[in-house]
Structures are given as C-alpha cells and as structure tokens.
Amino acid sequence: MGSHNDALKSWFKAFADKHLKELAFLNLHYPNDIMVPTDLFRCKSLKRLYLGGVQLPANTGIIPCSHTFHELWEICLYRCILHEWDIENLLTCSPKVEKLSLVNSACGWPLQLHIRSHSLRCMLHWASSLEELAMVSTPCLERLILWRDDALQWSDCKKIKICSMPKLQVIGYLNPADHVLQIRDTVIKNDMKASAATVVPSVEVLAMTFRFGVHEEERMVPCFLKCFPSVKILHVKLVVYVHIVLRGGGQEWWHDVYSIARTQTNNEVNLEFWKDVGSIQCVRSSIKKVIFDDSSGEECELAFLSFIAQNANQLEEIYIIPSKNDLSAGSSLGNVINHFMSSILWASAYCRVQVCASAKNAWNYQMASDLSLYDPFGYIVSAITTASCPSLVHG
C-alpha cells in the first residue's frame, strides 16, 4: 500500500500542476479504503470533480481558504464512504459549486449531512445511505432529488429537513413510508394543518412514491401535498418491489414481494379515504399535469385519480403508465380509464388523459441533475410523446 500511496501523491501533484478542468478518479475495486491525497485541494482550476470508490482526506479541520476550488461547478461522489466534515470541506472550498451528487455512497457516523452553500443549485441523493439530510442554508437551491434503489435495501434517507430554500422548485421522490419530512422547525405529521411555517411555496414540480391502500402511507400524502401549495406538475409513482431469494436445504425460492404486498394492501384498502380528504391548495389552484406511473387500474388508484379530477380546477393533462409487473395491464387499463372518465364530475373545463406504454429509457442521475430541464422527472412523458399513444379527452 505504501507504493500505491506514493503513486497517488505523485498523480495528484501532477493533476494540480497541469491545471486540469475536469477530473474523474475511480477506484473500481473493494474495499473503498484508498485515501485521496490532500493535493486534491491544490487543483484550483477544476470545474468538474468525479470521485468514486475512495475516501476523502482525513479530517484535519477545514482546508485553508488558500486551497480553494475557485472554479469548481460540479461535484459527484460515487460509491464513497463519507463523513459530514468531508462535505463541509468540499463545499467550503467551492464557492461556485452548483451541483452536488451523492451516488451509491454511504456516510460514516453520524449518519447525517448538514448542507450549507450559498451557490448550490442542485442536491442529489441517489441510492445512498443516510439517516438525515438537512438543507440548513442553501438560498440558491432549486432542486432536491431523492432516489432509492429498491435493489439496495440500505439505500435510503430517513429524514429530510428543509430550512432555508426560497428558490426550491423541484423536490422528489418523497416517500411517506421512508421519509420524515421536516420544514423549518416542524415535523410534518398526519392531520396537521398547513401554516406559513410548514409550506414551501416556491416548489412547482413534486414527485412522490407510495403504496396505495396502505393507510399509514396514504394518509400522509395529503399532508405532504399541503406543504407545497404552488405545485404545477405532480408525479406519482407506485412503489415497485423486487424479487427476493430465500435459500434453504440447497434450494432457492423466488418471491415477488411487489405482488405479495399489493395483495395484502388491497384487502385492507379504505376506498372512502379520498372522499373524506378536505381541500388542498395545490390541487384546487395550481396542478396542471399529473403523471401516474406503474398503474394497474385498481380501485384504490382510481379513488386517488377521482379526487384529483374532481378538485383540480386547472388540470390539463393526465398521463397514466401501466404497471411494469403486469404484462396485461396495458391492454385493459385504457378501458378502465375510459369508464373512469365518464363516471366522474371533472373540476376543470378540459383535460387530456393519455394511457401509454412504459418509457424505455431508464432514469439516471445525470438526467435528474440536468438543470436545463424544468421537470427532471418528465423523462417518462418525453419518451411517451414521441410514440403513438391514444388520448382520451374530457371537455
């Protein structure tokens, strides 16, 4: 390891001397015990920094201001073991950074990050492990992306704390089963009334994922919606479960956890829930587009869509994407939706409803952090609108 360390020091010294604009340094092997030399902080001309499978220099206090990334615009940490001081050092040394992406990374104890940056515009937490993500002081933040990989059980963030983000426009995917949402000093709870202290009026694109029919999750959805009174685009993605393998006696059994969970929740579903939900400002006044992903056309899903259709005065478009786990869903869903449209009293004067095939292009963190996209979750609709899909029109 000593010779490796010497080589690393030599490389990073050369990187600094060559005035690199972009640096991608990836360790593709386990364990992630390669320590990046402190000469990294001498690479003052960097604009993009990608580090993977490494640890940042050991904490020795904040790096001196003379060792600053004057031009650094984007930081991506892939499969890294991080500590809070690592992020603090990087952000303190990067006065112009606009993007910070944590991808498949994990945080050491304490499992929390407190983000402070006066330039950061996009924070991406992608399939990483974290107990708490607190956006303490991020006055320029426009986008907060949270993505859990269901194949990685440890990839999650338990608590999302929003303190000072007056420019936040995009947030998701929020999951009431996994996330405790705190706005300023208030933890959002069931049946809580909206107030000036619990709303983020700047958000226009909201993405949520949850299980319909699971009352503990479903009852929190209105609470989350009330926190974002100006939402124009609402994405709803049903939770997709993965296969699990049970081993024993030299044999393996595969179980579809998605199907098991769905069967159980359907037996317990309270179809009257959405009929009893009161007024929600974003639904009543601002939502124009709803994208409903992974639908099977079940009654609990239609109850939610009925609530939206009967209360959203500005609603113009609904896109419904059939379940990827039910090959027959696409052929039958159109008939279900057609019947659904004719059986309810719409609040808006005109709305187009489109039932379409699943998008072929998988979402990725580069797409999610692309600041040129108004709606980073809209990859589904973008793929759909290039194909031929029948539309159903109300109005």
Helices and strands as residue ranges (DSSP letters): H 2-17, E 22-26, E 34-35, G 38-42, E 48-52, E 54-55, E 74-78, E 81-82, H 84-92, E 99-103, E 106-107, E 112-116, E 122-126, E 129-137, E 143-147, E 156-162, E 170-174, E 180-183, E 186-187, E 205-210, H 215-218, H 220-226, E 233-238, E 243-248, E 251-256, H 257-268, H 273-276, H 281-285, E 289-295, H 299-311, E 317-322, H 329-342, E 351-355, H 365-368, H 379-385, E 391-394
